[in-house]
Amino acid sequence: MNPGKRPDAQITHVGIYVRDMDLMVDYYIRMLGLMLTDRGPYYRGGEIAFLSRKADEHHQVVFASGRPPGEKSSINQISFLVADLETLRTYFAAFVAEGVPGLDPINHGNAWSLYWPDPEGNRLEVYTYTPWHVQQPFAGKFDLSEPGDAILAKTLEMIKADPSHCPRDVWTDRQRAKLAQ
């Protein structure tokens, strides 16, 4: 069966084994504004905590105790979409003020992203879409402390020579047509 013809299924949450439950719950509440919806004993042993930013979604992030000390994270990244570039810049300014280590802003041409590690080394991302699409992978550094209009102009300058670049809505329409086949 063509994947586009399958019933709709959306990614809604991620589960992560953690070493320090209190540290991780507090960090995700403070840094990303998630709320703790439930917490208690885990049927597999240890403890489990559920966090969300949506009133109608019980959990978007789940923490389960049991990650051994010293074990490296197997998470590539956990990504959070924000409304616009100004919101992303607000996160960046707050993280700088908080002294968050490892901040790594990357301009993907089709998205502006801010990456950093959580206290247990899981890679986090807060991102928003640009008005354009460009073939991926595409990555360049950019400065989130610059004004939004400067970031916008520099992004267009960065991608305009790439033959794959187009307005985001054109790319979206192409993807919609592919999924409908």
ABEGO torsion letter per residue (X at the ends): XBAAABBBBBBABBBBBBABAAAAAAAAAAAAGBBBABBEBBAAEEBBBBBBABAABABABBBBBGBBBGBBBABABBBBBBABAAAAAAAAAAAAAAGBBGBBBBBAGABBBBBBBBAAGBBBBBBBBBABBBBOBBBBBBBAABBAAAAAAAAAAAAAABAABBBAAAAAAAAAAAAAX
